[in-house]
Amino acid sequence: MKITVNDVEYDKETFTEEQNAMFSNIVTNRNAIALVSHQLECINAVGNNLVAQLEASVKEAEASDSAE
């Protein structure tokens, strides 16, 4: 199995046990980064939604107050 790390191709079949463990940790690390990045995008979306809700609520209250 060929893999590419930092633009260099390696034959994973020739890896030692230690190299396979390092490669496994790299894969786990990159998967964790992808997951955390997705979670951060979701958290930012929720935060943006809350800000929009607050702004709409304030504008609604101001419009209601000026109509009275």
N, C-alpha and C positions, 0 to 999 in steps of 0.2 A: 504494500500500500504506500503510495507516494503522498507526502504532505508538504505544504509550503508554509514556512515560517519566515517572516521578514523578507519575503521575495526570494528565499532560497529553498529549493526543493530537496527533500530528504526521503530516503527509503525507510519507512517506519519498521519494516521487517528486520532491519539491521540494528535497531535500537537495543541497548542494554535494558535490564529491568529498571535501573535508576532513570534512564532516559525516558522510558515509557511512563514512569511515575511522574516525571517532570512534565511530559506532554499532557498527561491526564490532568494535572493541576492547571496547566495553561488553558485547556478546554473548559474546565470547571470555572476558572477565573473569568474567561470571556463570556461564558453563559451567565454568570452572576452579574457581570457588567451590563449585559443586554437586559436582564430582568430588572435590575435597579434603574436603568435608564427608562425603561417602560413605566415602572412605578412612578418615577419622578415626573414623567409626562402626564400621567393620570392625576397626580397630586396637583400639578400646575393647572391642569384643566379644571379641577374642582375649585381651586383657589380663584381662578379667573371667573368661574361661574358665580361664586359667592360675591365677588366684587361687583359683578354686573347686577346681581340681585339687590345688593345694598344700594347701588346707584339708582336703580329703578324705584326702590322703595322710598328713598329720600326725595327723588323727583316727584313721586306720587304724593307724598306728604306735603311737599312745598306747594304743589298745584292745588291740593285740597285746602291748604291754609289760605292761599291767595284767593280762592273762590269764595271763602266765607266772609 
